[in-house]
């Protein structure tokens, strides 16, 4: 194939490709030194669009072109090599193991092959890619998958969400359009509502929609489609029911991408029972959490503490959990993925048991009471790191009358922490709410009254007692 038709093996895209400059450069650079580059990430994160964009731009570098094999609709791994061969335009005439004639064909060719949607055929894709790469010295492969293939020499690139405005960022149209998710929303919105643009009137709502959707491209696109009948503000108001709102991706789309719910259901169904249980379990965490917390909270039902590390690793590999931090590893769920997991958890009826374990774990952290002495800095830092989990534990307790006393103990144990970094007002509000709910005869009530009074004392400094 000549250079002029080097992208003929790719499908045409109907919508504009937005942003991803850093990721385009990263994948392009990886292809220079690696022959298999796997783009990983959850459903709807934009793996396919990124792979196709890289391939289209790289076409002239491959004498025999760039080719796409779409695998999402294929269910039988025995047909994998035949499907790839069909994507290359080869006739299906051989009685040999199908990968052998495919390797023969590619052996003397210089081309880039995109394998799109490998996660449900991961083992078969890994075997085929390994055979082809060993026997075809000028072949390069870009794969998209919810998790790594595990082939020797594979370079994996986790595709991140699109950039979104920070909560306190300027809401002027020019500033907002510097963020990828906002540009995507604006572009898709203009396609369904003639004349739509991000402006002073709707900019704040658009920014909040993109932020609430974690910058997941599929979710942002589905939200923008709703501009046919809703304003950005109305979309924002309805995001609490995001899985019902974000539907209607169009009949021509991949079945598992037609709604956000379907994209996540696809990921969920590909997991083992234990991995599904782990996804449901970690959904009770807010912000990030570490392995110790996961072992303490999620080792319930059919999951043993000894399984948790392997299951965490599996969810990271399959793009459900994001790993962050350079020191002790911490893990995080995107809000949309967390909501899906919570919905599944509530459907099983055991959310309360996990919430109680979550509250108990963070209550024990607060009860260390190392507000003075050499352990103070580490204790404060640990509470800062898990501030969102402490809040989540208290929210659960405030919503459950049976947990009022436990919540009061937790809040009182945070007495020396609340004044740090300006949390006194938060502490006062929590204690006031708890005192309204506590039984008058509760043993912890006297302590809670004292702590509420202590937090009401005006302070010059925010560092807490004992600090000049």
Secondary structure as GFF3:
##gff-version 3
##sequence-region A 1 468
A	DSSP	three_ten_helix	3	5	.	.	.	ID=ss1
A	DSSP	alpha_helix	21	33	.	.	.	ID=ss2
A	DSSP	beta_strand	36	40	.	.	.	ID=ss3
A	DSSP	alpha_helix	47	58	.	.	.	ID=ss4
A	DSSP	three_ten_helix	59	61	.	.	.	ID=ss5
A	DSSP	beta_strand	66	70	.	.	.	ID=ss6
A	DSSP	three_ten_helix	77	79	.	.	.	ID=ss7
A	DSSP	alpha_helix	80	87	.	.	.	ID=ss8
A	DSSP	alpha_helix	98	106	.	.	.	ID=ss9
A	DSSP	beta_strand	111	116	.	.	.	ID=ss10
A	DSSP	three_ten_helix	119	121	.	.	.	ID=ss11
A	DSSP	alpha_helix	122	135	.	.	.	ID=ss12
A	DSSP	beta_strand	139	145	.	.	.	ID=ss13
A	DSSP	beta_strand	155	158	.	.	.	ID=ss14
A	DSSP	alpha_helix	173	176	.	.	.	ID=ss15
A	DSSP	alpha_helix	180	192	.	.	.	ID=ss16
A	DSSP	alpha_helix	203	212	.	.	.	ID=ss17
A	DSSP	alpha_helix	217	225	.	.	.	ID=ss18
A	DSSP	three_ten_helix	226	228	.	.	.	ID=ss19
A	DSSP	alpha_helix	232	237	.	.	.	ID=ss20
A	DSSP	three_ten_helix	239	241	.	.	.	ID=ss21
A	DSSP	alpha_helix	242	245	.	.	.	ID=ss22
A	DSSP	three_ten_helix	255	257	.	.	.	ID=ss23
A	DSSP	alpha_helix	260	269	.	.	.	ID=ss24
A	DSSP	alpha_helix	273	282	.	.	.	ID=ss25
A	DSSP	beta_strand	288	290	.	.	.	ID=ss26
A	DSSP	alpha_helix	291	298	.	.	.	ID=ss27
A	DSSP	alpha_helix	305	317	.	.	.	ID=ss28
A	DSSP	beta_strand	322	324	.	.	.	ID=ss29
A	DSSP	beta_strand	330	332	.	.	.	ID=ss30
A	DSSP	alpha_helix	335	348	.	.	.	ID=ss31
A	DSSP	alpha_helix	351	366	.	.	.	ID=ss32
A	DSSP	alpha_helix	376	385	.	.	.	ID=ss33
A	DSSP	alpha_helix	387	399	.	.	.	ID=ss34
A	DSSP	three_ten_helix	401	403	.	.	.	ID=ss35
A	DSSP	alpha_helix	404	413	.	.	.	ID=ss36
A	DSSP	alpha_helix	415	418	.	.	.	ID=ss37
A	DSSP	three_ten_helix	420	422	.	.	.	ID=ss38
A	DSSP	alpha_helix	424	437	.	.	.	ID=ss39
A	DSSP	alpha_helix	445	455	.	.	.	ID=ss40
###
